Amino acid sequence: MRMGRPKPRMGTEREVVVHRVAAAVLDAVIIAMMMGMAAALLVGLSALEPGSFPVYAAMPVVGFFYYFLLEGFTGQTIGKRILGIAVVKADGSPCTYPASFVRNLLRAVDAMPFFYLVGLVTMALSDRKQRIGDHAAGTVVVKVGKGGR
């Protein structure tokens, strides 16, 4: 699997809501596994207890960097790549690290109060199906060209 940038299909923002939710579920599973490995590494390399604050504090950091780095690099997390969607700037240009930083920093707001309720409501009310992080970062999620390219 090549890690280049996919070719976006602009105008498909309204068609990807279900794909976004499914990608989020896949990414959550991957992040949970990464957090488990990070926690085991932190505990294994130090005198920390499995339930200690530093172990729990590291967990959201793992999730943030998963989204920030992958979306900034290719516009896709693993879940988005599997489901054929990508994050791009509103004008169709590639997602940048600064845009990825903003959209993922605001993921905490979109996730409130539970199960991404704020993000889902915002997407439902938005013409381009953008959550708060997308609005602030000037990004949209679209389908990618055939074969992801």
Backbone as CSV, one residue per row, in Angstrom:
resi,resn,N_x,N_y,N_z,CA_x,CA_y,CA_z,C_x,C_y,C_z
1,MET,0.846,-1.167,0.000,0.000,0.000,0.000,0.895,1.235,0.000
2,ARG,0.731,2.054,-1.015,1.514,3.281,-1.100,0.905,4.339,-0.200
3,MET,1.764,5.169,0.362,1.293,6.172,1.316,1.219,7.575,0.718
4,GLY,1.122,7.676,-0.606,1.007,8.989,-1.212,-0.350,9.612,-0.965
5,ARG,-0.487,10.835,-1.437,-1.761,11.542,-1.268,-2.771,11.030,-2.291
6,PRO,-3.987,10.789,-1.838,-5.028,10.356,-2.764,-5.561,11.527,-3.572
7,LYS,-6.176,11.228,-4.695,-6.794,12.263,-5.519,-8.219,12.473,-5.031
8,PRO,-8.528,13.671,-4.501,-9.868,13.901,-3.948,-10.916,14.040,-5.041
9,ARG,-12.128,13.645,-4.716,-13.278,13.854,-5.588,-14.140,14.906,-4.917
10,MET,-13.864,16.156,-5.243,-14.580,17.268,-4.626,-16.061,17.178,-4.963
11,GLY,-16.884,17.694,-4.060,-18.322,17.644,-4.241,-18.951,16.379,-3.683
12,THR,-18.146,15.538,-3.047,-18.670,14.285,-2.492,-18.812,14.358,-0.975
13,GLU,-18.674,15.552,-0.412,-18.718,15.706,1.039,-19.998,15.153,1.658
14,ARG,-21.123,15.337,0.983,-22.415,14.887,1.526,-22.561,13.377,1.484
15,GLU,-21.749,12.707,0.673,-21.872,11.266,0.483,-21.038,10.449,1.468
16,VAL,-20.235,11.088,2.297,-19.255,10.340,3.088,-19.557,10.252,4.579
17,VAL,-20.711,10.703,5.016,-20.998,10.729,6.457,-20.912,9.326,7.059
18,VAL,-21.555,8.349,6.432,-21.514,6.977,6.954,-20.087,6.443,6.914
19,HIS,-19.357,6.771,5.843,-17.961,6.348,5.754,-17.112,6.969,6.862
20,ARG,-17.393,8.227,7.190,-16.656,8.901,8.267,-16.886,8.204,9.594
21,VAL,-18.128,7.831,9.869,-18.443,7.158,11.128,-17.752,5.793,11.177
22,ALA,-17.826,5.041,10.083,-17.181,3.718,10.037,-15.664,3.850,10.175
23,ALA,-15.083,4.851,9.533,-13.634,5.075,9.643,-13.266,5.426,11.079
24,ALA,-14.104,6.217,11.743,-13.842,6.588,13.143,-13.844,5.347,14.037
25,VAL,-14.748,4.415,13.764,-14.789,3.177,14.552,-13.514,2.367,14.318
26,LEU,-13.112,2.211,13.057,-11.869,1.486,12.756,-10.670,2.164,13.410
27,ASP,-10.602,3.473,13.290,-9.491,4.214,13.893,-9.494,4.089,15.409
28,ALA,-10.673,4.069,16.017,-10.756,3.919,17.482,-10.173,2.583,17.921
29,VAL,-10.431,1.532,17.161,-9.866,0.215,17.481,-8.346,0.258,17.365
30,ILE,-7.857,0.857,16.292,-6.402,0.962,16.082,-5.768,1.800,17.184
31,ILE,-6.390,2.926,17.527,-5.858,3.802,18.575,-5.864,3.083,19.925
32,ALA,-6.914,2.332,20.209,-6.977,1.581,21.472,-5.819,0.589,21.560
33,MET,-5.530,-0.065,20.453,-4.390,-0.995,20.453,-3.076,-0.234,20.651
34,MET,-2.944,0.913,19.994,-1.731,1.717,20.155,-1.598,2.228,21.584
35,MET,-2.714,2.634,22.181,-2.683,3.120,23.564,-2.291,2.001,24.517
36,GLY,-2.800,0.805,24.261,-2.413,-0.340,25.087,-0.920,-0.606,24.996
37,MET,-0.388,-0.536,23.784,1.051,-0.745,23.609,1.849,0.375,24.278
38,ALA,1.369,1.626,24.139,2.062,2.758,24.766,2.039,2.631,26.278
39,ALA,0.894,2.235,26.827,0.799,2.063,28.279,1.733,0.958,28.753
40,ALA,1.764,-0.150,28.025,2.654,-1.255,28.395,4.110,-0.812,28.322
41,LEU,4.445,-0.011,27.319,5.812,0.491,27.177,6.162,1.428,28.329
42,LEU,5.240,2.347,28.657,5.491,3.264,29.769,5.674,2.511,31.085
43,VAL,4.837,1.531,31.314,4.934,0.750,32.549,6.203,-0.095,32.540
44,GLY,6.508,-0.682,31.386,7.679,-1.552,31.283,9.005,-0.825,31.408
45,LEU,9.047,0.433,30.972,10.302,1.185,30.985,10.501,2.007,32.250
46,SER,9.553,1.951,33.151,9.665,2.786,34.342,9.068,2.070,35.538
47,ALA,9.024,2.794,36.611,8.433,2.250,37.832,6.958,2.623,37.935
48,LEU,6.355,3.060,36.828,4.950,3.457,36.856,4.049,2.244,37.038
49,GLU,2.964,2.482,37.721,1.942,1.449,37.887,0.987,1.525,36.697
50,PRO,0.389,0.396,36.294,-0.510,0.409,35.137,-1.630,1.447,35.226
51,GLY,-2.163,1.737,36.395,-3.257,2.691,36.524,-2.829,4.083,36.928
52,SER,-1.560,4.411,36.825,-1.076,5.707,37.292,-1.435,6.834,36.326
53,PHE,-1.417,8.047,36.844,-1.790,9.222,36.051,-0.961,9.373,34.776
54,PRO,0.389,9.243,34.817,1.145,9.418,33.572,0.734,8.442,32.470
55,VAL,0.336,7.246,32.846,-0.101,6.279,31.845,-1.405,6.755,31.212
56,TYR,-2.359,7.180,32.039,-3.629,7.674,31.511,-3.444,8.979,30.729
57,ALA,-2.565,9.839,31.174,-2.330,11.121,30.514,-1.726,10.932,29.123
58,ALA,-0.944,9.885,28.933,-0.318,9.631,27.639,-1.319,9.139,26.598
59,MET,-2.402,8.566,27.035,-3.341,7.940,26.102,-3.985,8.916,25.116
60,PRO,-4.526,10.065,25.542,-5.095,10.982,24.552,-4.038,11.552,23.608
61,VAL,-2.820,11.651,24.087,-1.729,12.155,23.248,-1.496,11.201,22.075
62,VAL,-1.544,9.909,22.343,-1.382,8.909,21.280,-2.468,9.098,20.224
63,GLY,-3.722,9.254,20.653,-4.824,9.449,19.716,-4.682,10.720,18.907
64,PHE,-4.315,11.818,19.563,-4.144,13.082,18.846,-3.080,12.949,17.764
65,PHE,-1.924,12.385,18.122,-0.841,12.294,17.149,-1.144,11.316,16.023
66,TYR,-1.927,10.286,16.295,-2.350,9.361,15.236,-3.072,10.148,14.139
67,TYR,-4.087,10.914,14.523,-4.853,11.693,13.541,-4.016,12.813,12.932
68,PHE,-3.351,13.585,13.776,-2.581,14.740,13.320,-1.517,14.352,12.293
69,LEU,-0.712,13.352,12.596,0.377,12.972,11.698,-0.123,12.336,10.406
70,LEU,-1.046,11.399,10.515,-1.517,10.725,9.299,-2.304,11.662,8.387
71,GLU,-3.202,12.456,8.953,-3.966,13.373,8.110,-3.095,14.488,7.554
72,GLY,-2.117,14.935,8.311,-1.201,15.952,7.806,-0.303,15.423,6.709
73,PHE,0.058,14.144,6.773,0.969,13.541,5.799,0.255,13.132,4.519
74,THR,-0.854,12.403,4.639,-1.539,11.890,3.444,-3.000,12.319,3.340
75,GLY,-3.532,12.948,4.384,-4.941,13.286,4.378,-5.826,12.128,4.818
76,GLN,-5.203,11.007,5.196,-5.980,9.829,5.556,-5.406,9.120,6.774
77,THR,-6.300,8.702,7.649,-5.930,7.745,8.690,-6.064,6.358,8.059
78,ILE,-5.736,5.335,8.799,-5.888,3.978,8.268,-7.358,3.693,7.976
79,GLY,-8.242,4.086,8.884,-9.674,3.891,8.665,-10.181,4.629,7.434
80,LYS,-9.758,5.872,7.243,-10.173,6.641,6.069,-9.639,5.997,4.794
81,ARG,-8.406,5.511,4.827,-7.822,4.870,3.637,-8.623,3.625,3.265
82,ILE,-8.955,2.808,4.252,-9.719,1.582,3.992,-11.080,1.910,3.382
83,LEU,-11.705,2.993,3.846,-13.046,3.346,3.382,-13.070,4.315,2.204
84,GLY,-11.905,4.679,1.688,-11.842,5.477,0.469,-12.243,6.929,0.617
85,ILE,-11.911,7.512,1.774,-12.189,8.931,1.989,-10.903,9.620,2.446
86,ALA,-10.883,10.943,2.331,-9.694,11.701,2.723,-10.073,13.102,3.167
87,VAL,-9.213,13.678,3.988,-9.351,15.069,4.424,-8.561,15.932,3.456
88,VAL,-9.207,16.963,2.939,-8.539,17.933,2.070,-8.954,19.327,2.515
89,LYS,-8.239,20.320,2.040,-8.642,21.706,2.280,-9.927,21.962,1.495
90,ALA,-10.686,22.938,1.895,-11.979,23.219,1.267,-11.872,23.496,-0.229
91,ASP,-10.699,23.950,-0.679,-10.504,24.217,-2.108,-9.993,22.993,-2.874
92,GLY,-9.848,21.860,-2.194,-9.388,20.631,-2.842,-7.897,20.386,-2.738
93,SER,-7.163,21.350,-2.211,-5.721,21.160,-2.047,-5.473,20.207,-0.873
94,PRO,-4.274,19.629,-0.815,-3.995,18.659,0.255,-4.116,19.252,1.653
95,CYS,-4.543,18.417,2.585,-4.560,18.804,3.995,-3.122,19.044,4.431
96,THR,-2.903,20.089,5.184,-1.571,20.423,5.670,-1.463,20.080,7.157
97,TYR,-0.230,20.068,7.653,-0.061,19.827,9.088,-0.757,20.886,9.945
98,PRO,-0.665,22.185,9.600,-1.393,23.164,10.413,-2.912,22.922,10.406
99,ALA,-3.485,22.602,9.253,-4.919,22.322,9.186,-5.257,21.065,9.982
100,SER,-4.420,20.051,9.868,-4.633,18.818,10.621,-4.556,19.088,12.118
101,PHE,-3.614,19.932,12.527,-3.478,20.278,13.943,-4.765,20.913,14.474
102,VAL,-5.293,21.901,13.738,-6.495,22.613,14.178,-7.687,21.668,14.227
103,ARG,-7.908,20.891,13.152,-9.099,20.027,13.116,-9.038,18.966,14.196
104,ASN,-7.841,18.507,14.521,-7.735,17.454,15.531,-7.671,17.999,16.952
105,LEU,-7.204,19.216,17.119,-7.270,19.852,18.427,-8.734,20.043,18.833
106,LEU,-9.563,20.397,17.862,-10.981,20.620,18.133,-11.793,19.322,18.155
107,ARG,-11.157,18.201,17.909,-11.822,16.898,18.011,-12.406,16.718,19.419
108,ALA,-11.733,17.260,20.424,-12.223,17.160,21.809,-13.572,17.857,21.955
109,VAL,-13.761,18.983,21.274,-15.043,19.684,21.316,-16.089,18.880,20.537
110,ASP,-15.722,18.395,19.361,-16.650,17.608,18.549,-17.109,16.346,19.270
111,ALA,-16.264,15.805,20.130,-16.574,14.553,20.824,-17.535,14.750,22.006
112,MET,-17.783,15.999,22.385,-18.638,16.257,23.550,-20.102,16.020,23.229
113,PRO,-20.968,15.823,24.132,-20.669,15.387,25.488,-20.319,13.900,25.532
114,PHE,-20.682,13.170,24.470,-20.342,11.749,24.350,-20.576,11.324,22.897
115,PHE,-19.866,10.329,22.449,-20.030,9.730,21.117,-20.066,10.741,19.972
116,TYR,-19.259,11.781,20.062,-19.153,12.786,19.000,-20.484,13.465,18.681
117,LEU,-21.303,13.668,19.693,-22.616,14.264,19.477,-22.527,15.657,18.865
118,VAL,-21.655,16.505,19.400,-21.510,17.866,18.856,-21.056,17.797,17.404
119,GLY,-20.078,16.957,17.106,-19.587,16.815,15.738,-20.655,16.308,14.788
120,LEU,-21.438,15.336,15.224,-22.495,14.786,14.368,-23.592,15.810,14.104
121,VAL,-23.971,16.565,15.139,-24.991,17.604,14.952,-24.454,18.686,14.017
122,THR,-23.218,19.086,14.212,-22.618,20.107,13.352,-22.558,19.628,11.905
123,MET,-22.174,18.364,11.704,-22.143,17.804,10.348,-23.538,17.792,9.735
124,ALA,-24.552,17.430,10.514,-25.925,17.368,10.006,-26.420,18.750,9.566
125,LEU,-25.969,19.792,10.240,-26.415,21.148,9.931,-25.561,21.845,8.877
126,SER,-24.454,21.250,8.502,-23.512,21.871,7.577,-23.758,21.390,6.143
127,ASP,-23.753,22.310,5.203,-23.939,21.946,3.795,-22.867,20.983,3.292
128,ARG,-21.647,21.163,3.772,-20.532,20.321,3.310,-20.184,19.225,4.308
129,LYS,-21.083,18.995,5.270,-20.941,17.933,6.271,-19.630,18.057,7.046
130,GLN,-19.352,19.269,7.509,-18.146,19.556,8.279,-18.468,19.581,9.767
131,ARG,-17.548,19.014,10.557,-17.674,19.146,11.997,-16.973,20.444,12.392
132,ILE,-17.006,20.794,13.667,-16.421,22.063,14.118,-14.945,22.148,13.734
133,GLY,-14.203,21.067,13.937,-12.788,21.052,13.582,-12.556,21.325,12.108
134,ASP,-13.430,20.799,11.243,-13.313,21.059,9.803,-13.585,22.522,9.482
135,HIS,-14.620,23.086,10.095,-14.924,24.503,9.866,-13.727,25.371,10.253
136,ALA,-13.168,25.142,11.430,-12.046,25.952,11.911,-10.796,25.772,11.064
137,ALA,-10.563,24.561,10.566,-9.356,24.271,9.792,-9.537,24.526,8.301
138,GLY,-10.769,24.756,7.864,-11.023,24.946,6.432,-10.850,23.648,5.660
139,THR,-11.304,22.527,6.250,-11.158,21.226,5.605,-12.515,20.572,5.366
140,VAL,-12.521,19.611,4.463,-13.687,18.770,4.203,-13.196,17.346,4.030
141,VAL,-14.097,16.400,4.214,-13.775,14.996,3.973,-14.528,14.582,2.723
142,VAL,-13.793,14.007,1.764,-14.359,13.647,0.459,-13.960,12.225,0.092
143,LYS,-14.653,11.698,-0.927,-14.251,10.416,-1.496,-12.958,10.639,-2.278
144,VAL,-12.214,9.569,-2.431,-10.991,9.665,-3.236,-11.219,8.957,-4.565
145,GLY,-10.346,9.282,-5.528,-10.449,8.691,-6.851,-10.359,7.179,-6.809
146,LYS,-10.752,6.568,-7.888,-10.757,5.114,-7.998,-9.422,4.526,-7.584
147,GLY,-9.469,3.502,-6.724,-8.246,2.870,-6.244,-7.482,3.744,-5.280
148,GLY,-8.105,4.787,-4.741,-7.431,5.656,-3.774,-6.483,6.634,-4.412
149,ARG,-6.415,6.686,-5.705,-5.494,7.566,-6.422,-6.244,8.429,-7.410
